[in-house]
Amino acid sequence: MVRAFFVLAIAFHPTLLLADVVVATQRFELRSDERSNLHHFLIAWSAADRGAWPTYALPVAERDSWRALLDDEDERAWSAAVSAYERTVRRSVIFDDGMIAVRNWAAGAAAPDTVPAADRPLLGALEAALPVYRRYWWRAHDAENRAWIESVQGVLRNVEQEMVPRLEAAYGGRWPAGKIPVDVVLYSNDVGGYTTGGRSTISSAAPGNRMPQGLEVIFHEASHFETLEPPLSNQLNEAFRGLGLTPPERFWHDMIFFTVGTVTAAVLERHGAPGYKHYGESGPYTNPRWGKQLPLLRQHWAPLIESGSANAEARQAALKAIAEGMR
């Protein structure tokens, strides 16, 4: 009963979490809070224990020495929490409603009763593990989060007002109202970041998220908001449909990668930092499917993005040319 009351108190008093906002810019709130970090830490740890954490993901290094670090009581508490999180193994943090609800609760953005009953044991497991996490790992995780936030916040403040209208113009959409909450955690998901339910989660330790690519990652995740991603996806579908075609699977996501990378490069060059390499150049662009689409995007889409034009007809013409090239 005491634990339940404590959980409710956290959920219904968001002012208790104001200290978790490390940096607030005009468009974003970059946060580092212990429950969000612990939630994702337990997901990654449990998956790694069960061979379900991909080799390309950030390794859960803490697993190498934890038994020597923890005393017997803490080891039992931690093992119980990791075992409880076994229910999250191979579940999607993006598409699974239960996982989204637990993440929102951990971030202090939702009450416990918004979590499906089947997943509420995760809340108790997290609360029971919290003292152990605080004793052994949170301080180091928080420090790494804050160092990452410090590395991006200066450039972010300087360019966000220019990035936003350029992305709106490219997508034919509008930027979300208010500041976007970004939960900065050591372990986010296997690819280093995701966005659901009106907030982004980004890993501070994933190698691909280091600056200057960290700036692109923030705006990539923001691009998944419903006022930006669906307008682009709908126009893309329309362009292909007009030719009796269907876009390749996840082509809309590839478009986001290329769009944000191109906008980031253009804006950084205007601010005296030419030669930016897209996040995609470190991995996504090496996928064989990019061999055909990347030249088309460079030829037809990049000029529109770099111009900053919001002309709907020009956007649709560029998308049609891309669709024709993908036949």
C-alpha positions as CSV (number, residue, x, y, z in Angstrom):
1,M,0.0,0.0,0.0
2,V,2.8,2.4,0.8
3,R,4.5,1.7,-2.5
4,A,1.3,2.2,-4.4
5,F,0.7,5.5,-2.8
6,F,4.2,6.6,-3.6
7,V,3.8,5.6,-7.3
8,L,0.5,7.6,-7.5
9,A,2.2,10.6,-5.9
10,I,4.9,10.6,-8.5
11,A,2.4,10.2,-11.3
12,F,0.1,13.0,-10.2
13,H,2.7,15.6,-9.2
14,P,4.7,16.4,-12.3
15,T,6.2,19.4,-10.6
16,L,8.3,16.9,-8.7
17,L,10.0,16.1,-12.1
18,L,10.9,19.7,-13.1
19,A,14.5,19.1,-12.0
20,D,14.7,16.4,-14.6
21,V,14.6,19.0,-17.4
22,V,18.3,19.7,-17.9
23,V,17.9,22.1,-20.9
24,A,14.8,23.8,-22.3
25,T,15.2,25.5,-25.7
26,Q,12.4,27.2,-27.7
27,R,11.4,23.9,-29.2
28,F,12.6,21.1,-26.9
29,E,13.0,19.9,-23.3
30,L,16.0,17.7,-22.9
31,R,15.5,15.6,-19.8
32,S,17.5,13.1,-17.7
33,D,15.4,11.3,-15.1
34,E,16.1,8.1,-13.2
35,R,12.9,6.2,-13.9
36,S,13.0,6.6,-17.6
37,N,16.6,5.6,-17.6
38,L,16.0,2.6,-15.3
39,H,13.0,1.4,-17.4
40,H,15.2,1.3,-20.6
41,F,18.2,-0.1,-18.7
42,L,16.1,-3.0,-17.5
43,I,14.7,-3.6,-21.0
44,A,18.2,-3.8,-22.5
45,W,19.6,-5.9,-19.6
46,S,16.8,-8.4,-19.7
47,A,17.0,-8.7,-23.5
48,A,20.8,-9.2,-23.3
49,D,20.4,-11.9,-20.6
50,R,18.1,-13.8,-23.0
51,G,20.1,-13.3,-26.1
52,A,17.6,-10.9,-27.6
53,W,19.7,-7.7,-27.6
54,P,21.1,-7.4,-31.1
55,T,24.8,-7.3,-31.6
56,Y,24.6,-3.9,-33.4
57,A,23.0,-2.3,-30.3
58,L,24.9,-0.5,-27.6
59,P,26.3,-3.4,-25.3
60,V,25.0,-3.5,-21.8
61,A,28.5,-3.2,-20.3
62,E,27.2,-3.2,-16.7
63,R,26.4,-6.9,-16.9
64,D,30.1,-7.7,-17.0
65,S,30.8,-6.8,-13.3
66,W,27.5,-6.4,-11.5
67,R,27.8,-9.6,-9.3
68,A,31.1,-8.4,-7.8
69,L,29.6,-4.9,-7.3
70,L,26.3,-5.7,-5.6
71,D,25.9,-7.2,-2.1
72,D,23.6,-10.2,-1.6
73,E,20.5,-8.2,-0.8
74,D,20.9,-5.8,-3.8
75,E,21.7,-8.7,-6.1
76,R,18.5,-10.5,-5.2
77,A,16.5,-7.2,-5.7
78,W,18.1,-6.5,-9.0
79,S,17.8,-10.1,-10.3
80,A,14.1,-10.0,-9.5
81,A,13.6,-6.8,-11.5
82,V,15.5,-8.1,-14.5
83,S,13.4,-11.3,-14.3
84,A,10.2,-9.2,-14.2
85,Y,11.3,-7.3,-17.3
86,E,11.5,-10.6,-19.1
87,R,7.9,-9.9,-20.3
88,T,9.4,-7.0,-22.4
89,V,11.7,-9.2,-24.4
90,R,11.0,-8.9,-28.1
91,R,8.2,-6.5,-27.5
92,S,8.3,-3.2,-29.5
93,V,8.8,0.0,-27.6
94,I,7.3,1.8,-30.6
95,F,4.2,-0.2,-31.5
96,D,3.2,-2.0,-28.3
97,D,0.6,0.0,-26.4
98,G,1.6,-1.6,-23.1
99,M,5.3,-0.7,-23.5
100,I,4.3,2.9,-24.5
101,A,2.2,3.2,-21.4
102,V,4.9,2.0,-19.1
103,R,7.4,4.4,-20.7
104,N,5.0,7.3,-20.3
105,W,4.5,6.4,-16.6
106,A,8.2,6.1,-16.1
107,A,8.7,9.6,-17.6
108,G,6.1,11.0,-15.2
109,A,3.7,11.7,-18.0
110,A,0.9,9.3,-17.1
111,A,-0.8,7.7,-14.1
112,P,-0.3,4.1,-13.1
113,D,-3.9,3.2,-14.1
114,T,-3.1,4.1,-17.8
115,V,-0.8,1.0,-17.9
116,P,-2.6,-2.2,-18.9
117,A,-3.2,-4.5,-15.9
118,A,-1.0,-7.2,-17.4
119,D,2.0,-4.8,-17.4
120,R,1.5,-3.1,-14.0
121,P,3.9,-5.6,-12.3
122,L,6.6,-3.7,-14.3
123,L,5.9,-0.6,-12.3
124,G,6.4,-2.4,-9.0
125,A,9.6,-4.1,-10.3
126,L,11.0,-0.7,-11.4
127,E,10.2,0.9,-8.0
128,A,11.8,-2.0,-6.1
129,A,14.9,-1.8,-8.3
130,L,15.2,2.0,-8.0
131,P,17.3,2.1,-4.8
132,V,19.7,-0.4,-6.3
133,Y,20.0,1.6,-9.5
134,R,20.6,4.8,-7.5
135,R,23.4,3.2,-5.5
136,Y,25.3,1.7,-8.3
137,W,24.6,3.2,-11.8
138,W,22.3,6.2,-11.9
139,R,25.0,8.8,-11.1
140,A,27.2,7.6,-13.9
141,H,24.2,7.3,-16.3
142,D,23.0,10.8,-15.4
143,A,26.4,12.3,-15.9
144,E,26.7,10.8,-19.4
145,N,23.2,12.0,-20.3
146,R,24.1,15.6,-19.1
147,A,27.4,15.5,-21.0
148,W,25.5,14.6,-24.2
149,I,22.9,17.3,-23.6
150,E,25.6,19.9,-23.0
151,S,27.3,18.8,-26.3
152,V,24.2,19.4,-28.3
153,Q,22.4,22.3,-26.6
154,G,24.5,25.2,-27.8
155,V,24.2,24.3,-31.5
156,L,20.5,23.3,-31.0
157,R,19.7,26.7,-29.6
158,N,21.5,28.4,-32.6
159,V,19.8,26.5,-35.4
160,E,16.4,25.2,-34.2
161,Q,14.5,28.3,-35.5
162,E,16.0,27.8,-38.9
163,M,15.6,24.0,-38.9
164,V,11.9,24.0,-38.1
165,P,10.5,25.9,-41.1
166,R,12.8,24.0,-43.5
167,L,11.5,20.7,-42.2
168,E,7.9,22.0,-42.3
169,A,8.4,23.0,-45.9
170,A,9.9,19.7,-46.9
171,Y,7.2,17.6,-45.3
172,G,4.3,19.9,-46.1
173,G,3.4,19.7,-42.4
174,R,3.6,21.8,-39.3
175,W,5.8,21.6,-36.2
176,P,4.2,20.3,-33.0
177,A,2.8,22.9,-30.6
178,G,4.8,23.4,-27.4
179,K,8.2,22.0,-26.5
180,I,8.9,18.4,-27.5
181,P,10.0,16.3,-24.5
182,V,13.2,14.4,-25.2
183,D,14.0,11.7,-22.6
184,V,17.8,11.3,-22.8
185,V,18.7,7.8,-21.5
186,L,21.9,5.7,-21.7
187,Y,20.0,2.8,-23.3
188,S,17.0,3.7,-25.5
189,N,16.2,0.9,-27.9
190,D,18.4,-1.2,-30.2
191,V,18.9,1.6,-32.7
192,G,19.5,4.4,-30.3
193,G,16.3,6.4,-30.4
194,Y,12.5,6.3,-31.0
195,T,9.4,8.5,-30.8
196,T,5.9,7.6,-29.6
197,G,3.1,9.1,-27.7
198,G,4.2,12.7,-28.0
199,R,7.8,12.3,-26.7
200,S,11.2,11.2,-28.0
201,T,13.7,8.9,-26.3
202,I,17.3,9.2,-27.4
203,S,20.4,7.3,-26.2
204,S,23.3,9.5,-24.9
205,A,25.8,6.7,-25.4
206,A,25.0,5.3,-28.9
207,P,28.0,6.0,-31.1
208,G,25.8,7.3,-33.9
209,N,24.2,9.9,-31.7
210,R,27.4,11.8,-31.0
211,M,27.8,15.4,-32.3
212,P,27.4,16.7,-34.8
213,Q,25.0,13.8,-35.8
214,G,23.3,14.1,-32.4
215,L,21.7,17.3,-33.7
216,E,20.2,15.4,-36.7
217,V,19.0,12.6,-34.4
218,I,17.0,15.1,-32.3
219,F,15.2,16.5,-35.5
220,H,14.9,13.0,-37.0
221,E,12.9,11.9,-33.9
222,A,10.8,15.0,-34.0
223,S,10.0,14.3,-37.6
224,H,8.0,11.2,-36.4
225,F,5.3,13.5,-34.8
226,E,1.9,13.2,-36.4
227,T,1.9,16.7,-37.8
228,L,5.1,16.0,-39.8
229,E,5.5,12.3,-40.7
230,P,1.9,11.5,-42.0
231,P,1.8,14.6,-44.4
232,L,5.0,13.4,-46.0
233,S,3.9,9.7,-46.1
234,N,0.5,10.7,-47.6
235,Q,2.0,12.8,-50.4
236,L,4.6,10.0,-51.1
237,N,1.8,7.5,-51.4
238,E,-0.2,9.8,-53.7
239,A,2.8,10.3,-56.0
240,F,3.4,6.5,-56.4
241,R,-0.4,5.8,-56.7
242,G,-0.7,8.3,-59.5
243,L,1.7,6.0,-61.5
244,G,0.0,2.8,-60.5
245,L,2.8,2.0,-58.1
246,T,3.3,1.4,-54.3
247,P,6.2,2.9,-52.5
248,P,8.9,0.4,-51.3
249,E,8.4,-0.7,-47.7
250,R,9.5,2.0,-45.2
251,F,10.5,4.3,-48.0
252,W,8.8,7.1,-46.0
253,H,11.3,6.5,-43.2
254,D,14.2,6.6,-45.7
255,M,12.8,9.9,-46.9
256,I,13.0,11.2,-43.3
257,F,16.6,10.1,-42.9
258,F,17.6,11.9,-46.1
259,T,15.4,15.0,-45.5
260,V,16.7,15.7,-42.0
261,G,20.3,14.9,-43.0
262,T,20.1,17.3,-45.9
263,V,18.4,20.1,-43.9
264,T,21.1,19.6,-41.1
265,A,23.9,19.9,-43.6
266,A,22.4,23.0,-45.3
267,V,21.8,24.8,-42.0
268,L,25.2,23.9,-40.5
269,E,26.9,25.2,-43.6
270,R,25.0,28.5,-43.3
271,H,26.4,28.7,-39.7
272,G,29.9,28.2,-40.8
273,A,30.2,24.4,-40.5
274,P,30.3,22.9,-44.0
275,G,31.0,19.3,-44.9
276,Y,28.4,17.7,-42.6
277,K,28.0,13.9,-43.1
278,H,24.4,12.6,-42.8
279,Y,23.7,10.1,-40.0
280,G,22.7,7.8,-42.9
281,E,26.2,7.7,-44.2
282,S,27.3,5.8,-41.1
283,G,25.0,2.9,-41.8
284,P,21.5,3.3,-43.3
285,Y,22.7,4.4,-46.7
286,T,24.9,1.3,-47.0
287,N,21.8,-0.9,-47.2
288,P,21.5,-2.3,-50.8
289,R,18.1,-0.6,-51.3
290,W,19.7,2.8,-51.1
291,G,21.7,2.0,-54.2
292,K,18.8,3.0,-56.4
293,Q,17.0,5.5,-54.3
294,L,19.9,7.6,-53.0
295,P,20.8,9.1,-56.5
296,L,17.1,9.9,-57.1
297,L,16.8,11.7,-53.7
298,R,19.9,13.6,-54.4
299,Q,18.7,14.6,-57.9
300,H,15.1,15.4,-57.2
301,W,14.5,15.9,-53.5
302,A,17.7,17.6,-52.2
303,P,17.3,20.7,-54.4
304,L,13.8,21.3,-53.0
305,I,15.0,20.8,-49.4
306,E,18.0,23.0,-49.8
307,S,15.9,25.8,-51.3
308,G,13.6,25.8,-48.3
309,S,10.6,26.0,-50.7
310,A,7.1,25.2,-49.2
311,N,5.5,25.1,-52.7
312,A,3.2,22.1,-52.7
313,E,3.3,21.7,-56.5
314,A,7.1,21.7,-56.5
315,R,7.1,19.1,-53.7
316,Q,4.6,16.9,-55.5
317,A,6.6,17.2,-58.7
318,A,9.8,16.1,-56.9
319,L,8.0,13.1,-55.4
320,K,6.5,12.1,-58.7
321,A,10.0,12.2,-60.3
322,I,11.3,10.0,-57.5
323,A,8.4,7.6,-58.0
324,E,9.0,7.4,-61.8
325,G,12.7,6.7,-61.1
326,M,11.8,3.8,-58.8
327,R,9.8,1.9,-61.4
